[in-house]
Amino acid sequence: MAPEAATHRQRLRYRFDNLVARGTAALIGWLALVCLLVVIPASVVLVWADRHPPATLSGRLAAVWASVGQTLKIGGAVGSPVYVLASVCLALVALLFVSTLVSLITTGINQRIMALRLGHSTVMEEGHTVVLGWSDQVFPVVTELVAANVNQRGAAIAVLAPKDKVEMEEEISTHLPRTGSTRIICRNGRTTDPAALARVGPRTAKAVLVLPPSGDDGDSRVVKTLLALSSPACRAGGAVVVAAVRDAGNHLTATLAAPPGGRVLNIDDIVARLLVQTSRRPGLSLVYQELLDFEGDEFYTVAAPALTGRTFGEALLSFTASSVVGLLSDEGTVALNPDPGTVIGATDRIVVISRDDDTAEVAAGLPPVDEDAIVPARATRPRPERLLLLGWNRRAALIVDQLDQYVSPGTTLDVVALGDGAAMRDAYDLAGTGRHLDVTVHRGDITDPRTLAALDVPSYDSVIVIGDKGPGTEADADDRTLVALLHLRAVEEAARLELSLTTELADDRNRLLAPVREGADFIVSSRLISQLMTQISESPHLADVFDELFNAGGHEICLRPAAQYVLPGRDITFATVVASARRRRECAIGYRLRERSADGPDYGVRINPDKHQRVRFAAADQVIVLAR
């Protein structure tokens, strides 16, 4: 029975499809016939079943006609044939007019809705933030911008990308279900097209962020987008333009293409510098994670007229709830950790680390300092080290070169990767390596436990794991890194010690899967660059701050033993730590407690504590300072 019924339905559907294919006239005719076949018998039933039907047959037929006419909106007038025909014609004309009007209105509304869904309308916002391009970085960028706008009303973010508007909105809402008072506006179009760029209002925006799209031509599209921003239709007035390129070789080209005052971040160079700094200072990635997102303490520049004529050293203890780290001159020059005797000018601004810009206030009095707990500075001699680099990618040569600038003479570096050894040596030779570092290249698979067993990993002072794509693609790099971390964890457990391990990942979601101890150091390139871009978009002067921090020859954030600054086991104020660091021409900005190093979410890191807060340091605790 079931097959015969299915065949019957298929035949009916086939006939219906043929009917539809005949055109509008056939559809109208069949629709009218079906209506008559339904309405006339139903009207007959209504008239004959009425409690007081007409007595004569002609009266009943007239009542049937009146019911049919009212149902089909053609009047149903009764009278002479000419009168009935004229009334029916007028009713049909009125029905045609109303139907046409409704159809036109419906079509217009549908076209408008489709145009809005396509994302081709122009954004009429002012003071908003424009995000150009679509990649995995768009989600952390939007997240950070929403966090930055949490205390602002009417904030808006306009996203332009060659992607369906509805899909963009759905993906953003999936990653960020709550946006608070910030509205997310998505538009469809090529970021390299000035006409499409004009839709998101770059001329009236406060900041424009150009994200590097995924793919081999991502950097070239960033350059073209920057050129499009310089066109007359899109030239940003006072907007801060921040862009990023992946390949260090494209950085100069993108900088030349950027509008005046625009900033272009070099992803490879920044990631390489931070990997090296973190490998030298375990726990540093946690400090940067706190400083670069908008949920905790971050960098601000504030005016402090009360400190005019006083020295920078005095300013270090003048803010109770903020950590002073530098000065910003009226020419826009940033000086991190200047000499404590530097006099603060009337137009200078103070660079601070604070919860918010309105929490950086000069205190009425100075916090107490326990002078007898301060430890005199002692000179330390650098020593040669044994370093291990697992994996090889386009950033590896920059990493090796950066290591060479940090380490003392006699330091050795073993590189293990699947790449060609001669090509790798040529790469870091071109990068300028060869002053302090003795590099040895080993060809091997970092996901093979036999390779790691042959290296005696616990004997190294520091281990860096970077994305080694191996025989696959760049997308496989994180997978191989996670496998290598599994084997390194087994090495840690077998040796019953903690490796000084720094890991590079491309996708922040993989960090949650990483088989390492809590609080381990990770440099997630996509999230890091997104945070830097949003920080600079909110405060352009921070670009100079980060340039200084990431430069091997400048000032950097360090984690040093607390016992070098204050006596362990003493109950002291944090102001005492600041005063001790000041004697070393350093700026103390926080500390890390060893006993809490495995407890999230801060893993023992405390940035910008209140200077009146009392703390008792153990021998293994660390002080976080800004120093050369």
Secondary structure, DSSP 8 states (H G I E B T S, - for coil): -HHHHHHHHHHHHHHHHHHHHT-HHHHHHHHHHHHHHHHHHHHHHHHHTSSS--SSHHHHHHHHHHHHHHHTTS----S-HHHHHHHHHHHHHHHHHHHHHHHHHHHHHHHHHHHHHHT-S----SS-EEEE--STTHHHHHHHHHHHTTT-SS-EEEEEESS-HHHHHHHHHHH-S--TT-EEEEEES-TT-HHHHGGG-GGG-SEEEE---SSTTHHHHHHHHHHHHTSTTT--SS-EEEEEESSGGGHHHHHHHS-TT-EEEEHHHHHHHHHHHHHHSTTHHHHHHHHHSTTS-EEEEEE-GGGTTSBHHHHTTTBSSSEEEEEE-TTS-EEES--TT-B--TT-EEEEEESSGGG--B-SS-----GGGB-----------EEEEE---TTHHHHHHHHHHHS-TTEEEEEEESS-HHHHHHHHHHTT--SSEEEEEEE--TT-HHHHHTTTGGG-SEEEE----TTS-GGGHHHHHHHHHHHHHHHHHHHTS---EEEEES-GGGGGG--S-TT-EEEEHHHHHHHHHHHHHH-TTHHHHHHHHT-TTS-EEEEEEGGGTB-TT-EEEHHHHHHHHHHTT-EEEEEE-GGGTTSTTTTTEEES--TT-EEE--TT-EEEEEE-
